Amino acid sequence: MDSRFLQTYVHVVELGSIAQAARHQGLTPATVQQRLRALEADMGSALIARSGRTVKPTPAGLRILERARHILRDVRDLRSAASDTELPAGPLRLGATPTALTGIMPPVLRTWVARHPHIEIYIEPAPTTLLYSKVLSGELDGALLVHPLFSIPKTCVWRDLRHEPLVLVTPSSMKVEDPLAVLTREPYICYDRSVVGGKMADDYLRARNLRPQVRFELDGIDSIAKLVSEGLGVALLPDWATTGTPLAHVKRWPLPAPCPVRTVGAIWPRAGVRSELMRAFVELTEAQLGLG
C-alpha cells in the first residue's frame, strides 16, 4: 500500500472535495481519483461516496479513517527517525497563535532556514485551545500558544517565552492620566471573554467594579488594535509581541496594580520522534528572545 494514496484519502475526507484535495496536494483531480480507486481496490471496499461535487466517506471509509491517520503519523515518525543528521528529519508540524506567528516567529524562522535549510516546517495558525488539543492528540509536534488556565500534563514539556501584562490600548492621539477613568468614559472594544487574555481583562474590570460601554467584542489582538487605531474605542489587551514596525496609531498604557499577566510559551510532547526537533526550535526561539 502506498502511504501517499492513504494521505490523499484523508485529505479528501477532511476537505470534502476531490478538487480541494487535489489543490492541497498539488495534484490534478484525475490523479486524486486514480489514487482513490487504487486504494479502494487494495482495500476491497468503497471508501468514498460521491454526491455531485462533494464527497463523504462510506461506512467502511469512516471505520478506517482514524486508523489511517495513525498510520500516516507512524510513517512520518519512521521517516524522521531514519535521518542520518544530528536532528530528526522534518517536517516539523508546528502550531502558533496569530500573535506568536507575527510577533515572535519571523526572526526565528529566518535563522532556522539559514541553519537547517533541509528541515521543512509546517505551520498551522489557530487559537490556543485548538492548538493545545492538537498537540495532545499528536496532530502537531508542538505549538507556541498562551498558557491555559490549568496545569500542563506531565506528558508534555512547557517553556515560558513571554510574560505579557494587561495594558490599556488607546489611539495614539489620546492623552491618558488615569487609565481607569478612560475605561469608564470611552467606548470599549472587548477582547473575547472566552479566551485567556479576554477573561483576564474581564476579571480585572470586575475586581474594580468597572462596567465599560462595550461597542464590539471579538477575538484577535491585531484586529482589536486596528479598530482602536481607527478611533472606534479603547481596549484591555495583553502587551503582545510585535516584529518590524509597530502599529503607529495606537499607544499602550500600564494599568494600576495588581495587573494580571498572560504567559506565552511553547508546548510539545515529552516523548516523540520529533521532540528533539521541537526542542531545537524552542532553544533557537529563546536565543532570539534573549532568554536563557
Residue frames as qw, qx, qy, qz and C-alpha x, y, z in Angstrom:
[[0.000, 0.888, 0.459, 0.000, 0.00, 0.00, 0.00],
 [0.396, 0.387, -0.015, 0.833, 1.33, 3.43, -0.96],
 [0.249, -0.527, -0.526, 0.620, 1.06, 5.79, 2.02],
 [0.013, 0.128, -0.193, -0.973, 0.62, 8.72, -0.40],
 [0.330, -0.326, -0.691, -0.554, -2.70, 7.19, -1.51],
 [0.418, -0.537, -0.679, 0.275, -3.79, 6.92, 2.12],
 [0.197, -0.363, -0.176, 0.894, -2.86, 10.59, 2.68],
 [0.156, -0.095, -0.467, -0.865, -4.89, 11.56, -0.38],
 [0.394, -0.472, -0.763, -0.200, -7.90, 9.69, 1.01],
 [0.358, -0.528, -0.509, 0.578, -7.62, 11.50, 4.37],
 [0.073, -0.217, 0.091, 0.969, -7.35, 14.88, 2.64],
 [0.248, -0.271, -0.646, -0.670, -10.43, 14.13, 0.51],
 [0.420, -0.566, -0.706, 0.065, -12.46, 13.26, 3.60],
 [0.337, -0.483, -0.328, 0.738, -11.22, 16.26, 5.61],
 [0.009, -0.231, 0.208, 0.950, -11.74, 18.75, 2.79],
 [0.503, 0.457, 0.594, -0.431, -14.95, 17.18, 1.48],
 [0.585, 0.756, -0.013, -0.293, -13.97, 17.61, -2.14],
 [0.865, 0.114, 0.268, 0.409, -11.74, 15.88, -4.67],
 [0.404, 0.783, 0.054, 0.469, -10.95, 19.24, -6.29],
 [0.304, -0.892, 0.227, -0.246, -9.89, 20.80, -2.98],
 [0.846, -0.379, 0.335, 0.168, -7.80, 17.77, -2.06],
 [0.768, 0.421, 0.191, 0.443, -6.11, 17.99, -5.47],
 [0.146, 0.884, -0.094, 0.434, -5.24, 21.66, -4.91],
 [0.600, -0.748, 0.261, -0.111, -4.00, 20.92, -1.39],
 [0.833, -0.249, 0.420, 0.262, -1.62, 18.22, -2.64],
 [0.060, 0.669, -0.466, -0.576, -0.63, 19.91, -5.89],
 [0.333, 0.052, 0.905, 0.260, -2.22, 17.17, -7.99],
 [0.353, -0.047, -0.456, -0.816, -4.84, 17.03, -10.71],
 [0.705, -0.079, 0.321, -0.627, -8.36, 15.85, -9.80],
 [0.868, 0.259, -0.359, -0.225, -7.85, 12.91, -12.16],
 [0.418, 0.371, -0.747, 0.359, -4.76, 11.82, -10.20],
 [0.348, -0.224, 0.595, -0.689, -6.67, 12.05, -6.92],
 [0.847, 0.088, 0.044, -0.523, -9.45, 9.91, -8.37],
 [0.744, 0.348, -0.570, 0.009, -6.91, 7.34, -9.61],
 [0.122, 0.346, -0.763, 0.532, -5.35, 7.16, -6.15],
 [0.586, -0.108, 0.422, -0.683, -8.75, 6.65, -4.54],
 [0.888, 0.205, -0.210, -0.355, -9.66, 3.89, -6.98],
 [0.570, 0.379, -0.695, 0.221, -6.32, 2.15, -6.35],
 [0.133, -0.277, 0.701, -0.643, -6.78, 2.39, -2.58],
 [0.748, 0.010, 0.222, -0.626, -10.35, 1.07, -2.78],
 [0.837, 0.286, -0.437, -0.161, -9.17, -1.83, -4.93],
 [0.339, 0.363, -0.760, 0.419, -6.46, -2.62, -2.40],
 [0.327, -0.151, 0.602, -0.712, -8.94, -2.45, 0.49],
 [0.088, -0.222, -0.949, -0.208, -11.66, -4.35, -1.35],
 [0.030, -0.703, -0.651, 0.285, -14.28, -1.78, -0.30],
 [0.166, 0.735, 0.240, 0.612, -15.67, 1.53, -1.49],
 [0.446, -0.296, -0.414, 0.736, -14.33, 4.27, 0.79],
 [0.036, 0.252, 0.006, -0.967, -15.85, 7.39, -0.78],
 [0.291, 0.628, 0.722, 0.011, -19.44, 8.16, -1.77],
 [0.176, -0.002, 0.254, 0.951, -19.75, 10.89, -4.40],
 [0.133, 0.750, 0.625, -0.169, -22.65, 13.34, -4.49],
 [0.286, 0.952, 0.086, 0.074, -22.19, 15.97, -7.18],
 [0.405, 0.716, -0.382, 0.421, -19.01, 17.89, -6.41],
 [0.392, -0.618, 0.524, -0.436, -18.87, 16.81, -2.79],
 [0.679, 0.093, -0.728, 0.012, -17.80, 13.51, -1.28],
 [0.558, -0.567, 0.390, -0.464, -18.19, 11.80, 2.05],
 [0.024, 0.335, -0.941, 0.053, -16.79, 8.57, 3.49],
 [0.722, -0.174, -0.556, -0.373, -18.78, 5.36, 3.28],
 [0.791, -0.568, 0.092, -0.206, -19.31, 3.34, 6.48],
 [0.924, 0.002, -0.028, 0.382, -16.14, 1.39, 5.60],
 [0.412, 0.603, -0.108, 0.675, -14.31, 4.64, 4.95],
 [0.397, -0.765, 0.135, -0.489, -15.35, 6.01, 8.34],
 [0.920, -0.391, 0.024, 0.025, -14.15, 2.85, 10.08],
 [0.834, 0.099, -0.009, 0.542, -10.64, 3.17, 8.65],
 [0.185, 0.892, 0.017, 0.413, -10.30, 6.96, 8.90],
 [0.449, -0.842, 0.272, -0.129, -8.78, 7.28, 12.37],
 [0.868, -0.221, 0.352, 0.270, -6.54, 4.26, 11.83],
 [0.648, 0.597, 0.158, 0.446, -5.37, 5.80, 8.54],
 [0.049, -0.935, 0.158, -0.313, -4.39, 8.96, 10.42],
 [0.708, -0.605, 0.362, 0.043, -2.42, 6.87, 12.93],
 [0.870, 0.160, 0.299, 0.358, -0.66, 5.01, 10.11],
 [0.427, 0.792, 0.039, 0.436, 0.31, 8.29, 8.44],
 [0.331, -0.881, 0.281, -0.190, 1.71, 9.63, 11.73],
 [0.850, -0.325, 0.378, 0.171, 3.69, 6.39, 12.13],
 [0.754, 0.468, 0.203, 0.415, 5.07, 6.77, 8.61],
 [0.117, 0.914, -0.127, 0.368, 6.16, 10.37, 9.34],
 [0.610, -0.709, 0.348, -0.064, 7.80, 9.17, 12.57],
 [0.909, 0.003, 0.313, 0.277, 9.62, 6.41, 10.71],
 [0.575, 0.671, 0.075, 0.462, 11.00, 8.85, 8.15],
 [0.173, -0.915, 0.211, -0.298, 12.05, 11.30, 10.86],
 [0.769, -0.528, 0.358, 0.034, 13.82, 8.60, 12.86],
 [0.884, 0.223, 0.246, 0.330, 15.70, 7.44, 9.75],
 [0.218, 0.958, -0.146, 0.116, 17.54, 10.77, 9.48],
 [0.855, 0.014, -0.165, 0.492, 21.34, 10.44, 9.40],
 [0.174, 0.634, -0.157, 0.737, 21.81, 14.01, 10.70],
 [0.124, 0.098, -0.659, 0.735, 22.03, 15.32, 14.27],
 [0.450, 0.135, 0.356, -0.808, 18.33, 16.23, 14.32],
 [0.503, 0.335, 0.796, -0.029, 15.40, 14.06, 13.20],
 [0.131, 0.191, 0.572, 0.787, 14.10, 14.73, 9.73],
 [0.342, 0.221, 0.225, -0.885, 11.11, 17.03, 9.23],
 [0.018, -0.616, -0.078, -0.784, 8.65, 18.24, 8.57],
 [0.127, -0.176, -0.655, 0.724, 8.15, 19.81, 11.99],
 [0.200, -0.620, -0.613, -0.447, 4.40, 20.30, 12.37],
 [0.270, -0.143, -0.421, 0.854, 4.20, 23.47, 14.44],
 [0.094, -0.796, -0.567, -0.191, 1.17, 25.39, 15.67],
 [0.284, -0.054, -0.207, 0.935, 1.17, 29.06, 16.59],
 [0.086, 0.779, 0.510, -0.356, -1.35, 31.62, 17.74],
 [0.440, 0.801, 0.227, 0.336, -1.70, 34.57, 15.32],
 [0.158, -0.966, 0.190, -0.081, 0.20, 36.94, 17.64],
 [0.694, -0.463, 0.486, 0.262, 3.00, 34.41, 18.20],
 [0.738, 0.375, 0.432, 0.359, 3.22, 33.82, 14.45],
 [0.338, 0.839, 0.123, 0.409, 3.58, 37.50, 13.60],
 [0.258, -0.923, 0.174, -0.227, 5.24, 38.78, 16.77],
 [0.646, -0.575, 0.498, 0.064, 7.75, 36.06, 17.72],
 [0.870, 0.066, 0.462, 0.155, 8.39, 33.67, 14.87],
 [0.596, 0.802, -0.035, 0.024, 9.61, 35.70, 11.83],
 [0.080, 0.809, -0.577, 0.077, 13.24, 36.20, 13.03],
 [0.642, -0.298, 0.697, -0.111, 13.30, 32.66, 14.43],
 [0.837, 0.411, 0.360, -0.031, 12.20, 31.19, 11.12],
 [0.424, 0.863, -0.273, 0.014, 14.79, 33.28, 9.28],
 [0.191, -0.659, 0.720, -0.102, 17.58, 31.84, 11.44],
 [0.773, -0.024, 0.616, -0.151, 16.14, 28.32, 11.25],
 [0.781, 0.615, 0.100, -0.052, 16.13, 28.38, 7.45],
 [0.251, 0.830, -0.491, 0.080, 19.77, 29.52, 7.47],
 [0.315, -0.506, 0.780, -0.193, 20.85, 26.76, 9.87],
 [0.473, 0.078, 0.875, -0.071, 18.57, 23.91, 8.79],
 [0.353, 0.348, -0.320, -0.807, 17.60, 24.56, 5.17],
 [0.372, 0.043, -0.857, -0.353, 16.54, 20.95, 4.59],
 [0.069, -0.314, -0.867, 0.380, 14.18, 20.66, 7.57],
 [0.187, -0.440, -0.456, -0.751, 10.74, 21.81, 6.48],
 [0.070, 0.202, 0.654, -0.726, 8.31, 23.39, 8.95],
 [0.185, -0.518, -0.682, -0.482, 4.56, 23.09, 8.50],
 [0.009, -0.037, -0.430, 0.902, 2.88, 25.95, 10.39],
 [0.209, -0.571, -0.744, -0.278, -0.75, 25.90, 11.50],
 [0.077, -0.207, 0.260, -0.940, -2.15, 29.20, 12.84],
 [0.496, -0.485, -0.665, -0.278, -5.02, 28.66, 15.28],
 [0.440, -0.723, 0.143, -0.514, -6.37, 29.72, 18.68],
 [0.108, -0.501, 0.784, -0.350, -4.72, 28.34, 21.81],
 [0.731, -0.072, 0.519, -0.438, -7.49, 25.86, 22.67],
 [0.888, 0.421, -0.044, -0.179, -7.36, 24.19, 19.26],
 [0.426, 0.653, -0.601, 0.177, -3.54, 24.08, 19.17],
 [0.361, -0.438, 0.710, -0.416, -3.42, 22.60, 22.67],
 [0.856, 0.078, 0.391, -0.328, -5.78, 19.76, 21.74],
 [0.802, 0.557, -0.209, -0.051, -3.85, 19.03, 18.54],
 [0.141, 0.634, -0.713, 0.264, -0.56, 18.78, 20.43],
 [0.554, -0.253, 0.682, -0.405, -2.12, 16.34, 22.91],
 [0.881, 0.288, 0.259, -0.271, -3.63, 14.25, 20.10],
 [0.645, -0.217, 0.564, 0.468, -0.34, 14.10, 18.19],
 [0.544, 0.744, 0.359, 0.148, -1.60, 16.04, 15.18],
 [0.216, 0.913, -0.224, 0.264, 1.03, 18.71, 15.89],
 [0.757, 0.095, -0.434, 0.479, 4.60, 18.22, 17.11],
 [0.365, -0.361, -0.384, 0.767, 4.39, 21.36, 19.24],
 [0.067, 0.816, 0.420, 0.393, 2.93, 24.84, 19.43],
 [0.215, 0.040, -0.269, 0.938, 3.57, 28.40, 20.55],
 [0.336, -0.618, -0.570, -0.424, 0.50, 29.43, 22.49],
 [0.301, -0.591, 0.271, -0.698, -0.90, 31.03, 25.64],
 [0.119, 0.066, -0.922, 0.362, -0.58, 29.01, 28.83],
 [0.463, -0.480, -0.595, -0.448, -4.06, 27.66, 29.56],
 [0.388, -0.570, 0.276, -0.670, -5.79, 28.34, 32.88],
 [0.934, -0.295, 0.123, -0.159, -4.89, 24.86, 34.17],
 [0.480, -0.589, 0.612, 0.218, -1.82, 22.71, 34.67],
 [0.553, 0.528, -0.560, -0.319, 0.07, 21.23, 31.71],
 [0.982, -0.149, 0.022, -0.115, 0.09, 17.39, 31.80],
 [0.521, -0.635, 0.528, 0.217, 3.36, 15.69, 32.72],
 [0.784, 0.259, 0.495, 0.270, 3.43, 14.02, 29.30],
 [0.437, 0.810, 0.153, 0.360, 4.27, 17.43, 27.80],
 [0.529, -0.177, -0.122, 0.821, 7.13, 19.91, 28.13],
 [0.062, 0.942, 0.310, 0.109, 6.33, 23.59, 28.68],
 [0.537, -0.077, -0.053, 0.838, 8.73, 26.54, 28.28],
 [0.019, 0.883, 0.287, -0.372, 7.85, 30.16, 29.12],
 [0.556, 0.336, 0.286, 0.704, 8.77, 32.57, 26.31],
 [0.025, 0.410, 0.044, 0.911, 7.00, 35.84, 27.17],
 [0.152, -0.530, -0.693, 0.464, 5.14, 37.39, 30.10],
 [0.042, 0.395, 0.385, 0.833, 2.56, 39.89, 28.86],
 [0.000, 0.365, 0.596, -0.715, 0.89, 42.14, 31.45],
 [0.192, 0.752, 0.621, 0.111, -2.51, 43.59, 30.65],
 [0.224, -0.192, 0.053, 0.954, -2.31, 47.11, 29.19],
 [0.347, 0.742, 0.384, -0.427, -4.75, 49.80, 28.14],
 [0.418, 0.107, 0.555, 0.711, -4.64, 50.35, 24.36],
 [0.200, 0.798, 0.329, -0.464, -5.82, 53.69, 23.03],
 [0.564, 0.759, 0.125, 0.300, -5.47, 55.76, 19.86],
 [0.655, 0.011, -0.154, 0.740, -2.02, 57.36, 19.93],
 [0.043, 0.537, 0.084, 0.839, -3.55, 60.85, 19.99],
 [0.600, -0.681, -0.324, -0.267, -5.36, 60.19, 23.28],
 [0.105, 0.525, -0.572, 0.621, -3.80, 61.60, 26.47],
 [0.762, -0.392, -0.505, -0.104, -4.17, 59.29, 29.47],
 [0.079, -0.578, 0.527, -0.619, -3.67, 60.34, 33.07],
 [0.532, -0.147, 0.687, -0.472, -6.00, 57.82, 34.70],
 [0.179, 0.088, -0.890, -0.410, -6.43, 54.54, 32.74],
 [0.040, 0.374, 0.895, -0.240, -9.46, 53.53, 34.81],
 [0.244, 0.595, 0.244, -0.726, -11.20, 56.82, 34.07],
 [0.248, 0.364, -0.601, -0.667, -10.58, 56.26, 30.36],
 [0.095, -0.112, -0.980, -0.134, -12.19, 52.82, 30.59],
 [0.119, 0.532, 0.685, -0.484, -15.25, 54.37, 32.23],
 [0.203, 0.645, 0.022, -0.736, -15.52, 57.22, 29.72],
 [0.236, 0.451, -0.606, -0.611, -14.59, 55.79, 26.31],
 [0.905, 0.172, -0.113, -0.373, -16.34, 53.18, 24.13],
 [0.485, -0.485, 0.728, -0.017, -14.82, 49.78, 24.88],
 [0.725, 0.358, -0.519, -0.279, -13.67, 47.08, 22.45],
 [0.746, -0.420, 0.443, -0.266, -13.88, 43.87, 24.43],
 [0.215, 0.419, -0.873, -0.123, -11.36, 41.06, 23.95],
 [0.745, -0.131, -0.540, -0.370, -13.35, 37.80, 23.64],
 [0.486, -0.556, 0.467, -0.486, -14.07, 36.71, 27.21],
 [0.989, -0.033, 0.053, -0.136, -13.86, 33.01, 26.29],
 [0.759, 0.407, -0.316, 0.399, -10.06, 33.21, 25.70],
 [0.667, -0.324, -0.379, 0.554, -7.37, 33.55, 28.37],
 [0.264, 0.063, -0.048, 0.961, -6.48, 37.21, 27.75],
 [0.314, -0.456, -0.356, -0.753, -10.12, 38.22, 27.46],
 [0.676, -0.547, -0.494, -0.004, -11.00, 36.50, 30.73],
 [0.543, -0.197, -0.288, 0.764, -8.09, 38.28, 32.44],
 [0.015, 0.244, 0.122, 0.962, -9.38, 41.63, 31.18],
 [0.519, -0.521, -0.451, -0.506, -12.92, 40.86, 32.32],
 [0.699, -0.445, -0.468, 0.308, -11.71, 39.76, 35.78],
 [0.385, -0.013, -0.161, 0.909, -9.64, 42.96, 36.09],
 [0.210, -0.371, -0.228, -0.875, -12.66, 45.14, 35.32],
 [0.653, -0.511, -0.501, -0.249, -14.95, 43.18, 37.67],
 [0.638, -0.278, -0.446, 0.563, -12.44, 43.43, 40.53],
 [0.188, -0.097, -0.115, 0.971, -12.63, 47.24, 40.21],
 [0.243, 0.630, 0.641, -0.364, -16.41, 47.36, 39.63],
 [0.093, 0.448, -0.337, -0.823, -15.85, 48.91, 36.21],
 [0.568, 0.454, 0.686, -0.032, -18.53, 48.45, 33.54],
 [0.082, -0.335, 0.398, 0.850, -17.27, 49.97, 30.29],
 [0.641, 0.517, 0.162, -0.544, -19.63, 50.67, 27.41],
 [0.541, -0.099, 0.758, 0.352, -18.93, 47.68, 25.15],
 [0.449, 0.586, -0.195, -0.646, -19.10, 48.63, 21.50],
 [0.759, 0.353, -0.505, -0.208, -17.61, 45.45, 19.99],
 [0.670, -0.459, 0.578, -0.083, -16.46, 42.07, 21.29],
 [0.836, 0.483, -0.243, -0.091, -14.12, 39.90, 19.23],
 [0.839, -0.337, 0.270, 0.332, -11.11, 37.62, 19.32],
 [0.690, 0.470, 0.150, 0.530, -7.83, 38.64, 17.67],
 [0.417, -0.655, -0.105, 0.621, -5.44, 41.11, 19.29],
 [0.294, -0.076, 0.404, 0.863, -4.22, 42.56, 15.99],
 [0.040, -0.567, -0.648, -0.507, -7.81, 43.08, 14.82],
 [0.343, -0.816, -0.421, 0.198, -8.76, 44.83, 18.05],
 [0.422, -0.479, 0.091, 0.764, -5.66, 47.05, 17.87],
 [0.201, 0.218, 0.540, 0.788, -6.61, 48.01, 14.33],
 [0.181, -0.750, -0.580, -0.261, -10.10, 49.04, 15.46],
 [0.436, -0.734, -0.203, 0.480, -8.54, 51.09, 18.25],
 [0.398, -0.193, 0.303, 0.844, -6.23, 52.78, 15.75],
 [0.039, 0.454, 0.588, 0.668, -9.32, 53.82, 13.76],
 [0.137, -0.185, 0.260, -0.938, -10.68, 55.64, 16.81],
 [0.595, -0.300, -0.562, -0.490, -13.51, 53.17, 17.44],
 [0.758, -0.613, -0.097, -0.202, -12.75, 52.67, 21.13],
 [0.055, -0.669, 0.700, -0.245, -10.18, 51.58, 23.70],
 [0.909, -0.037, -0.390, -0.139, -9.27, 48.06, 24.82],
 [0.533, -0.627, 0.558, -0.109, -7.57, 45.99, 27.50],
 [0.886, 0.377, -0.269, -0.031, -5.08, 43.61, 25.88],
 [0.833, -0.373, 0.159, 0.377, -2.02, 41.60, 26.86],
 [0.000, 0.857, -0.342, -0.385, 1.17, 43.51, 25.95],
 [0.921, 0.273, 0.273, 0.049, 1.66, 41.43, 22.80],
 [0.536, -0.356, 0.456, 0.615, 4.88, 40.94, 20.85],
 [0.560, 0.802, 0.095, -0.185, 5.48, 42.75, 17.56],
 [0.646, -0.157, 0.406, 0.627, 8.17, 42.46, 14.91],
 [0.322, 0.456, 0.417, 0.717, 9.02, 45.14, 12.39],
 [0.062, -0.273, 0.043, -0.959, 7.19, 48.46, 12.57],
 [0.034, 0.362, 0.814, -0.452, 4.62, 48.55, 15.40],
 [0.075, 0.734, 0.621, 0.265, 1.12, 49.80, 14.73],
 [0.305, 0.237, -0.083, 0.919, 1.69, 53.57, 14.53],
 [0.287, -0.465, -0.164, -0.821, -1.70, 54.85, 15.61],
 [0.747, -0.556, -0.324, -0.165, -2.10, 53.08, 18.97],
 [0.091, 0.591, -0.592, 0.540, -0.41, 53.52, 22.32],
 [0.721, -0.294, -0.624, 0.069, -0.12, 51.12, 25.24],
 [0.220, -0.663, 0.304, -0.647, -0.54, 52.36, 28.83],
 [0.304, 0.038, -0.883, 0.355, 0.30, 50.45, 32.03],
 [0.547, -0.572, -0.421, -0.444, -2.56, 49.66, 34.39],
 [0.373, -0.623, 0.448, -0.521, -2.76, 50.13, 38.16],
 [0.323, 0.156, -0.921, 0.151, -1.56, 47.07, 40.09],
 [0.513, -0.238, 0.795, 0.218, -2.32, 44.31, 40.69],
 [0.554, 0.533, -0.285, -0.573, -2.33, 43.60, 36.98],
 [0.909, 0.028, 0.415, -0.038, -2.80, 40.10, 35.52],
 [0.010, 0.631, -0.657, -0.412, -0.11, 38.67, 33.25],
 [0.924, 0.311, 0.047, -0.219, -0.57, 36.33, 30.30],
 [0.443, -0.518, 0.677, 0.279, 2.20, 33.78, 29.68],
 [0.774, 0.546, -0.193, -0.257, 3.08, 32.79, 26.13],
 [0.412, -0.537, 0.731, 0.087, 5.24, 29.72, 25.70],
 [0.519, 0.338, -0.698, -0.359, 5.96, 26.51, 23.84],
 [0.748, -0.173, 0.538, -0.348, 4.46, 23.08, 24.45],
 [0.597, 0.386, -0.637, -0.299, 5.41, 19.74, 22.96],
 [0.951, -0.232, -0.133, -0.153, 5.13, 16.03, 23.86],
 [0.445, -0.718, 0.535, 0.018, 7.89, 14.80, 26.14],
 [0.562, -0.126, 0.780, 0.246, 8.21, 11.57, 24.14],
 [0.653, 0.691, 0.244, -0.190, 8.16, 11.51, 20.36],
 [0.787, 0.213, 0.253, 0.520, 10.39, 11.15, 17.36],
 [0.326, 0.648, 0.127, 0.677, 10.36, 14.89, 16.63],
 [0.480, -0.840, -0.224, 0.116, 10.54, 16.10, 20.24],
 [0.608, -0.361, 0.150, 0.691, 14.26, 16.88, 19.76],
 [0.290, 0.422, 0.425, 0.746, 13.37, 18.84, 16.64],
 [0.248, -0.848, -0.352, -0.308, 10.84, 20.88, 18.61],
 [0.627, -0.663, -0.088, 0.399, 13.33, 21.37, 21.44],
 [0.536, -0.018, 0.257, 0.804, 15.89, 22.74, 18.97],
 [0.065, 0.643, 0.413, 0.642, 13.29, 25.16, 17.59],
 [0.447, -0.848, -0.277, -0.058, 12.35, 26.37, 21.08],
 [0.658, -0.461, 0.035, 0.594, 16.00, 26.83, 22.10],
 [0.375, 0.259, 0.330, 0.827, 16.52, 28.93, 18.98],
 [0.183, -0.783, -0.401, -0.440, 13.42, 30.95, 19.89],
 [0.600, -0.735, -0.182, 0.259, 14.77, 31.51, 23.42],
 [0.587, -0.169, 0.167, 0.774, 18.08, 32.71, 21.99],
 [0.165, 0.504, 0.398, 0.748, 16.29, 35.15, 19.67],
 [0.365, -0.813, -0.317, -0.323, 14.27, 36.49, 22.61],
 [0.129, 0.632, -0.496, 0.582, 17.36, 36.80, 24.82],
 [0.807, -0.458, 0.116, -0.354, 16.26, 34.08, 27.26],
 [0.982, -0.138, 0.027, 0.128, 18.44, 31.52, 28.99]]
